[in-house]
């Protein structure tokens, strides 16, 4: 009988490299949220982390690779959150919880802006298996909840499920959140509830 051997513990150098890579990705995530891919520079990321640009390129060969790593990390965080949503919640409540989480992350400066249609980042993401696999899994999970909510009558069944999905995705990068926050009239929590209401309940008088 053979016994399984424990995985080798990373060396100190490997641990330091992993910690530096984590710091690079977190910084890129913050800058993507603040200013978007087009305005973010590799120099800014390197300076914020406190390393030379040449050292950053050892981890990520291009700006697109760096931003893609941040987007993959976001997709993984989203998947982890979806897994934490209680299974006994109503489908509409699950959707509300996820949209609330996404908007809270945006207001906290933790949600990267989505790339423009013709962005080089978008092209890189469309060739990134880690990103695409996570995006498909997230879309499938949310799509299932949308269809279930339409079946039980809590979402309009006449709306194409894909249109509802894209509408919910858009709340993660909704500029309305920033406009309201800049106005200073509501707290972050109040802003989230306002936008949740317009998203799920519409603008019509009841």
Backbone as numpy.savetxt, mean C-alpha at the origin, in Angstrom:
# Nx Ny Nz CAx CAy CAz Cx Cy Cz
17.12 -42.46 11.60 16.28 -41.26 11.60 17.16 -40.02 11.60
16.89 -39.13 10.69 17.68 -37.91 10.61 16.91 -36.76 11.26
17.63 -35.87 11.87 17.01 -34.71 12.51 17.26 -33.48 11.66
16.26 -32.65 11.61 16.39 -31.43 10.81 17.38 -30.49 11.47
18.21 -29.91 10.68 19.18 -28.96 11.21 18.59 -27.55 11.19
18.87 -26.79 12.21 18.36 -25.43 12.29 19.03 -24.58 11.22
18.29 -23.65 10.63 18.89 -22.78 9.62 20.03 -21.97 10.21
21.04 -21.76 9.40 22.20 -21.03 9.87 21.82 -19.59 10.21
22.32 -19.13 11.34 22.04 -17.76 11.75 22.82 -16.79 10.87
22.17 -15.73 10.40 22.88 -14.77 9.55 24.09 -14.20 10.28
25.15 -13.98 9.55 26.34 -13.39 10.14 26.06 -11.94 10.52
26.94 -11.37 11.32 26.76 -9.98 11.71 26.72 -9.08 10.48
27.58 -9.34 9.52 27.61 -8.54 8.29 26.30 -8.65 7.54
25.76 -9.87 7.45 24.49 -10.07 6.76 23.35 -9.34 7.48
23.39 -9.39 8.81 22.36 -8.69 9.59 22.43 -7.18 9.37
23.64 -6.65 9.29 23.81 -5.22 9.06 23.32 -4.84 7.67
23.60 -5.69 6.68 23.14 -5.42 5.32 21.61 -5.45 5.24
21.00 -6.41 5.95 19.55 -6.50 5.97 18.93 -5.28 6.65
19.55 -4.84 7.75 19.05 -3.67 8.46 19.16 -2.42 7.58
20.26 -2.31 6.84 20.43 -1.15 5.96 19.43 -1.19 4.82
19.20 -2.37 4.28 18.22 -2.49 3.19 16.83 -2.14 3.69
16.50 -2.56 4.91 15.20 -2.22 5.49 15.06 -0.70 5.64
16.13 -0.06 6.11 16.10 1.40 6.27 15.94 2.09 4.93
16.59 1.57 3.90 16.48 2.16 2.56 15.05 2.06 2.05
14.44 0.89 2.19 13.08 0.69 1.69 12.08 1.54 2.46
12.24 1.62 3.78 11.33 2.44 4.59 11.44 3.91 4.21
12.67 4.37 3.96 12.87 5.77 3.55 12.26 6.02 2.18
12.46 5.09 1.26 11.86 5.23 -0.07 10.35 5.26 0.04
9.79 4.45 0.89 8.34 4.42 1.10 7.84 5.78 1.57
8.55 6.37 2.52 8.14 7.68 3.05 8.21 8.76 1.97
9.30 8.77 1.20 9.46 9.79 0.17 8.46 9.59 -0.98
8.15 8.33 -1.30 7.13 8.07 -2.31 5.77 8.59 -1.86
5.51 8.47 -0.55 4.24 8.97 -0.01 4.22 10.50 -0.02
5.36 11.11 0.28 5.43 12.57 0.38 5.37 13.26 -0.98
6.11 12.71 -1.96 6.26 13.45 -3.21 6.06 12.65 -4.48
5.92 11.33 -4.38 5.69 10.52 -5.56 7.00 10.10 -6.24
6.89 9.16 -7.15 8.06 8.56 -7.78 8.85 9.56 -8.62
8.14 10.37 -9.39 8.84 11.28 -10.31 9.70 12.29 -9.57
9.24 12.76 -8.41 9.98 13.79 -7.68 11.01 13.22 -6.70
10.84 11.97 -6.30 11.81 11.36 -5.40 13.13 11.12 -6.13
14.25 11.33 -5.45 15.56 11.06 -6.05 16.32 10.05 -5.21
17.21 9.33 -5.86 18.05 8.37 -5.15 18.97 9.10 -4.17
19.42 10.29 -4.55 20.28 11.08 -3.65 19.56 11.37 -2.33
18.27 11.72 -2.42 17.50 12.00 -1.21 17.42 10.77 -0.31
17.16 9.63 -0.92 17.03 8.40 -0.15 18.36 8.09 0.55
19.45 8.15 -0.20 20.76 7.85 0.36 21.11 8.81 1.49
20.84 10.11 1.28 21.15 11.10 2.30 20.32 10.87 3.56
19.05 10.52 3.40 18.17 10.29 4.55 18.62 9.08 5.36
19.10 8.05 4.66 19.57 6.85 5.35 20.96 7.07 5.95
21.71 8.00 5.34 23.05 8.28 5.83 24.13 7.42 5.19
23.91 7.06 3.92 24.88 6.25 3.20 25.20 6.93 1.86
26.27 6.49 1.23 26.62 7.01 -0.08 25.69 6.42 -1.14
25.47 7.17 -2.21 24.60 6.68 -3.27 25.14 5.39 -3.86
26.46 5.27 -3.93 27.07 4.04 -4.46 26.71 2.84 -3.60
26.61 3.05 -2.28 26.24 1.95 -1.37 24.79 1.55 -1.59
23.93 2.54 -1.83 22.53 2.24 -2.09 22.38 1.39 -3.34
23.15 1.73 -4.37 23.06 1.00 -5.64 23.51 -0.46 -5.51
24.25 -0.76 -4.45 24.63 -2.16 -4.22 23.41 -2.99 -3.83
22.43 -2.33 -3.24 21.18 -3.00 -2.84 20.14 -2.94 -3.96
20.03 -1.78 -4.59 19.01 -1.57 -5.62 19.67 -0.88 -6.81
19.79 -1.57 -7.94 20.54 -1.05 -9.10 19.94 0.20 -9.74
18.66 0.50 -9.48 18.04 1.66 -10.11 16.96 2.23 -9.19
16.54 3.42 -9.53 15.45 4.07 -8.81 14.18 3.25 -8.92
13.95 2.67 -10.10 12.76 1.83 -10.31 12.79 0.59 -9.41
13.97 -0.03 -9.29 14.10 -1.21 -8.43 13.81 -0.85 -6.97
14.31 0.30 -6.56 14.10 0.75 -5.18 12.62 1.00 -4.91
11.97 1.75 -5.80 10.55 2.05 -5.61 9.71 0.78 -5.69
10.09 -0.14 -6.58 9.35 -1.40 -6.69 9.45 -2.19 -5.40
10.61 -2.17 -4.75 10.77 -2.88 -3.47 9.83 -2.28 -2.42
9.69 -0.96 -2.44 8.76 -0.31 -1.50 7.32 -0.70 -1.80
6.97 -0.80 -3.08 5.61 -1.17 -3.46 5.32 -2.63 -3.11
6.31 -3.51 -3.29 6.14 -4.91 -2.90 5.92 -5.00 -1.40
6.67 -4.21 -0.64 6.50 -4.19 0.81 5.10 -3.73 1.18
4.59 -2.73 0.48 3.22 -2.26 0.72 2.21 -3.37 0.43
2.40 -4.07 -0.68 1.48 -5.16 -1.02 1.49 -6.24 0.06
2.67 -6.53 0.61 2.77 -7.55 1.66 2.08 -7.07 2.93
2.28 -5.79 3.27 1.59 -5.23 4.44 0.07 -5.32 4.27
-0.39 -5.05 3.06 -1.82 -5.11 2.78 -2.34 -6.54 2.92
-1.59 -7.49 2.37 -1.99 -8.89 2.51 -2.06 -9.29 3.98
-1.05 -8.89 4.75 -1.03 -9.23 6.17 -2.24 -8.64 6.88
-2.61 -7.40 6.50 -3.78 -6.78 7.13 -5.05 -7.52 6.76
-5.19 -7.88 5.49 -6.38 -8.60 5.06 -6.54 -9.91 5.83
-5.42 -10.57 6.10 -5.46 -11.83 6.85 -5.91 -11.61 8.29
-5.72 -10.38 8.80 -6.08 -10.10 10.19 -7.55 -9.71 10.37
-8.24 -9.46 9.25 -9.66 -9.06 9.33 -10.49 -10.26 9.78
-11.29 -10.13 10.84 -12.07 -11.27 11.34 -12.98 -11.87 10.26
-12.97 -13.18 10.15 -13.73 -13.85 9.12 -15.23 -13.78 9.32
-15.69 -13.52 10.56 -17.12 -13.50 10.82 -17.75 -12.13 10.60
-16.95 -11.14 10.20 -17.50 -9.81 9.89 -18.33 -9.89 8.60
-19.32 -8.99 8.48 -20.07 -8.90 7.24 -19.15 -8.42 6.13
-19.37 -8.85 4.88 -18.49 -8.43 3.78 -18.34 -6.92 3.67
-19.43 -6.18 3.82 -19.36 -4.72 3.71 -18.51 -4.13 4.82
-18.57 -4.73 6.01 -17.77 -4.25 7.13 -16.29 -4.56 6.91
-16.00 -5.70 6.29 -14.61 -6.02 5.96 -14.03 -4.98 5.00
-14.83 -4.60 4.01 -14.38 -3.61 3.04 -14.15 -2.26 3.71
-15.04 -1.88 4.60 -14.89 -0.62 5.32 -13.61 -0.62 6.16
-13.35 -1.72 6.82 -12.15 -1.83 7.66 -10.89 -1.65 6.83
-10.86 -2.28 5.66 -9.68 -2.20 4.81 -9.49 -0.78 4.27
-10.57 -0.16 3.82 -10.46 1.21 3.28 -10.05 2.17 4.39
-10.59 1.99 5.59 -10.20 2.84 6.72 -8.70 2.68 6.99
-8.21 1.46 7.01 -6.79 1.21 7.25 -5.92 1.90 6.19
-6.32 1.80 4.93 -5.55 2.40 3.84 -5.50 3.91 3.97
-6.63 4.52 4.33 -6.66 5.98 4.47 -5.87 6.44 5.68
-5.94 5.68 6.76 -5.14 6.03 7.94 -3.65 5.95 7.62
-3.27 4.95 6.82 -1.87 4.82 6.42 -1.45 6.00 5.56
-2.33 6.45 4.67 -2.00 7.60 3.83 -1.83 8.86 4.67
-2.74 9.11 5.59 -2.65 10.29 6.44 -1.42 10.26 7.33
-0.94 9.06 7.65 0.26 8.91 8.48 1.55 8.99 7.64
1.39 9.18 6.32 2.56 9.28 5.45 3.22 7.95 5.15
2.42 6.87 5.19 2.97 5.52 4.99 2.48 4.86 3.71
1.73 5.60 2.89 1.14 5.00 1.68 1.77 5.62 0.44
2.62 4.88 -0.28 3.22 5.44 -1.50 2.16 5.80 -2.53
2.40 6.89 -3.26 1.49 7.27 -4.34 1.58 6.27 -5.47
0.45 5.97 -6.10 0.46 5.04 -7.22 1.16 5.68 -8.41
1.92 4.89 -9.19 2.63 5.46 -10.34 1.69 5.86 -11.46
2.08 6.88 -12.24 1.29 7.29 -13.39 1.28 6.16 -14.44
0.30 6.22 -15.32 0.12 5.17 -16.32 1.36 4.98 -17.19
2.04 6.10 -17.51 3.21 6.02 -18.38 4.53 6.08 -17.62
4.46 5.85 -16.32 5.66 5.92 -15.48 6.58 4.73 -15.73
7.90 4.98 -15.63 8.85 3.86 -15.73 8.68 2.91 -14.54
8.20 3.44 -13.42 7.95 2.57 -12.27 6.82 1.59 -12.58
5.76 2.08 -13.21 4.65 1.18 -13.56 5.15 0.06 -14.46
6.01 0.41 -15.42 6.56 -0.61 -16.32 7.37 -1.63 -15.52
8.14 -1.16 -14.54 8.94 -2.06 -13.72 8.04 -2.96 -12.88
6.95 -2.41 -12.35 6.03 -3.20 -11.52 5.33 -4.28 -12.34
5.01 -3.96 -13.58 4.33 -4.94 -14.43 5.24 -6.12 -14.78
6.53 -5.99 -14.50 7.48 -7.08 -14.74 8.02 -7.66 -13.43
7.40 -7.24 -12.32 7.86 -7.69 -11.00 6.90 -8.75 -10.48
7.35 -10.00 -10.46 6.49 -11.10 -10.07 6.00 -10.97 -8.64
6.87 -10.52 -7.74 6.47 -10.37 -6.35 5.34 -9.37 -6.19
5.38 -8.29 -6.95 4.33 -7.27 -6.90 3.04 -7.81 -7.51
3.15 -8.40 -8.70 1.96 -8.85 -9.42 1.24 -9.96 -8.66
1.98 -10.91 -8.10 1.35 -12.01 -7.36 0.57 -11.47 -6.17
1.14 -10.51 -5.45 0.46 -9.94 -4.29 -0.74 -9.11 -4.72
-0.59 -8.36 -5.81 -1.72 -7.54 -6.30 -2.90 -8.42 -6.69
-2.62 -9.53 -7.37 -3.69 -10.44 -7.79 -4.37 -11.05 -6.56
-3.58 -11.46 -5.57 -4.14 -12.06 -4.36 -5.03 -11.06 -3.61
-4.57 -9.81 -3.51 -5.35 -8.77 -2.84 -6.64 -8.49 -3.60
-6.53 -8.37 -4.92 -7.70 -8.10 -5.75 -8.72 -9.22 -5.64
-8.25 -10.46 -5.63 -9.15 -11.61 -5.50 -9.89 -11.59 -4.16
-9.14 -11.29 -3.08 -9.75 -11.26 -1.75 -10.81 -10.17 -1.67
-10.45 -8.96 -2.08 -11.40 -7.85 -2.04 -12.56 -8.08 -3.00
-12.26 -8.64 -4.17 -13.31 -8.93 -5.14 -14.34 -9.90 -4.59
-13.87 -10.89 -3.84 -14.79 -11.84 -3.22 -15.70 -11.16 -2.20
-15.14 -10.26 -1.42 -15.94 -9.53 -0.44 -16.93 -8.60 -1.14
-16.52 -7.97 -2.23 -17.42 -7.09 -2.98 -18.61 -7.88 -3.53
-18.34 -9.02 -4.13 -19.41 -9.84 -4.70 -20.34 -10.35 -3.61
-19.79 -10.70 -2.45 -20.62 -11.16 -1.34 -21.50 -10.02 -0.83
-20.95 -8.80 -0.76 -21.73 -7.65 -0.31 -22.83 -7.31 -1.32
-22.55 -7.50 -2.59 -23.59 -7.27 -3.60 -24.67 -8.34 -3.50
-24.28 -9.56 -3.19 -25.25 -10.65 -3.09 -26.18 -10.47 -1.90
-25.66 -9.88 -0.79 -26.53 -9.71 0.38 -27.23 -8.36 0.39
-27.02 -7.56 -0.67 -27.76 -6.32 -0.82 -27.16 -5.10 -0.15
-25.96 -5.22 0.46 -25.36 -4.07 1.12 -24.51 -3.22 0.17
-24.24 -3.74 -1.02 -23.61 -2.97 -2.09 -24.49 -3.08 -3.33
-24.53 -2.02 -4.11 -25.36 -1.99 -5.32 -24.94 -3.10 -6.29
-25.82 -4.09 -6.53 -25.46 -5.20 -7.42 -25.38 -4.81 -8.89
-25.87 -3.62 -9.22 -25.83 -3.19 -10.62 -24.44 -2.66 -11.01
-23.61 -2.34 -10.02 -22.27 -1.83 -10.31 -21.34 -2.98 -10.66
-20.53 -2.85 -11.70 -19.55 -3.90 -11.99 -18.58 -4.03 -10.80
-18.34 -5.25 -10.37 -17.48 -5.48 -9.21 -16.10 -4.87 -9.41
-15.60 -4.89 -10.65 -14.26 -4.36 -10.92 -14.25 -2.85 -10.72
-15.36 -2.16 -11.04 -15.44 -0.71 -10.83 -15.42 -0.38 -9.34
-16.12 -1.20 -8.55 -16.12 -1.00 -7.09 -14.71 -1.23 -6.55
-14.04 -2.27 -7.05 -12.68 -2.57 -6.59 -11.74 -1.40 -6.85
-11.78 -0.86 -8.06 -10.90 0.27 -8.39 -11.25 1.51 -7.58
-12.54 1.70 -7.29 -12.95 2.82 -6.46 -12.37 2.70 -5.06
-12.37 1.50 -4.52 -11.81 1.29 -3.19 -10.29 1.44 -3.21
-9.63 0.92 -4.26 -8.18 1.09 -4.39 -7.82 2.58 -4.40
-8.66 3.38 -5.07 -8.36 4.81 -5.22 -8.37 5.54 -3.89
-9.08 5.03 -2.89 -9.11 5.71 -1.60 -7.74 5.68 -0.93
-6.88 4.74 -1.30 -5.55 4.66 -0.70 -4.65 5.80 -1.14
-5.02 6.48 -2.23 -4.21 7.62 -2.72 -5.11 8.80 -3.03
-6.20 8.93 -2.29 -7.20 9.97 -2.53 -6.66 11.34 -2.12
-6.55 12.30 -3.05 -6.04 13.63 -2.69 -6.96 14.39 -1.75
-8.24 13.98 -1.68 -9.18 14.65 -0.78 -8.67 14.61 0.66
-8.01 13.49 1.04 -7.50 13.37 2.40 -6.50 14.48 2.70
-5.58 14.71 1.77 -4.58 15.75 1.96 -5.18 17.14 1.98
-6.18 17.37 1.12 -6.83 18.68 1.08 -7.51 18.98 2.42
-8.23 17.98 2.95 -8.93 18.18 4.21 -7.94 18.35 5.37
-6.86 17.57 5.33 -5.85 17.69 6.39 -5.21 19.07 6.37
-4.92 19.59 5.18 -4.31 20.91 5.05 -5.26 22.00 5.54
-6.57 21.75 5.41 -7.54 22.73 5.87 -7.55 22.90 7.37
-7.16 21.86 8.09 -7.04 21.93 9.53 -8.34 22.00 10.31
-9.46 21.69 9.65 -10.75 21.80 10.34 -11.19 20.49 10.98
-10.58 19.38 10.55 -10.96 18.07 11.09 -9.72 17.31 11.53
-9.91 16.42 12.48 -8.83 15.52 12.88 -8.68 14.42 11.83
-7.58 13.68 11.89 -7.40 12.58 10.94 -8.56 11.59 11.02
-8.99 11.28 12.23 -10.08 10.32 12.40 -11.37 10.85 11.77
-11.64 12.14 11.93 -12.84 12.73 11.33 -12.75 12.74 9.80
-11.55 13.00 9.28 -11.36 12.98 7.82 -11.64 11.59 7.27
-11.13 10.58 7.94 -11.35 9.20 7.49 -12.83 8.88 7.46
-13.56 9.27 8.50 -14.99 8.97 8.55 -15.75 9.73 7.47
-15.36 10.98 7.20 -16.00 11.76 6.14 -15.84 11.10 4.78
-14.62 10.69 4.47 -14.36 10.10 3.16 -14.96 8.69 3.08
-14.94 7.96 4.18 -15.62 6.66 4.19 -17.10 6.83 3.87
-17.71 7.86 4.45 -19.13 8.09 4.21 -19.43 8.39 2.75
-18.61 9.26 2.13 -18.85 9.58 0.72 -18.57 8.38 -0.17
-17.62 7.54 0.25 -17.27 6.36 -0.57 -18.36 5.30 -0.52
-18.83 4.99 0.69 -19.78 3.89 0.82 -21.25 4.32 0.80
-21.52 5.55 1.24 -22.92 5.99 1.33 -23.30 7.00 0.25
-22.32 7.53 -0.47 -22.62 8.48 -1.53 -22.85 9.89 -1.01
-23.25 10.76 -1.92 -23.46 12.17 -1.59 -24.93 12.57 -1.55
-25.82 11.66 -1.93 -27.24 11.99 -1.98 -27.81 12.19 -0.59
-28.79 13.08 -0.46 -29.46 13.30 0.80 -30.32 12.08 1.13
-30.28 11.67 2.39 -31.07 10.49 2.81 -32.35 10.91 3.51
